[in-house]
Amino acid sequence: MTQEQLEAVLKQLSAKLDKEGWWTTPEGSLLTLHVAHGGASLAVSRIESVRIDGALVTTRTHRKEMHCFSRDDVFAVASDGGGGEKGRRPGFG
């Protein structure tokens, strides 16, 4: 993806740009970035924020894990959640 395409997708998914350059998803919403290079593909899920520095994309997950990859290798972005569903609670509740 180009930087313009990636930024347009993030705006469409209601991500907001902060002062430090991180695009952050709304509360309760997470992203999945689909990346492929040289015939190998990877889906990076549960992303809270994305930072684009030229040709480098850095992601930060809900567990504060960070992943870095080439922006040109990103081919799709998906939104996870955001519909108000909080997931299953453990136990019988």
Secondary structure, 3 states (H helix, E strand, C coil): CCHHHHHHHHHHCCCEECCCCEEECCCCEEEEEEEEECCEEEEEEEEEEEEEECCEEEEEECCCCEEEEEHHHEEEEEEEECCCCCCCCCCCC
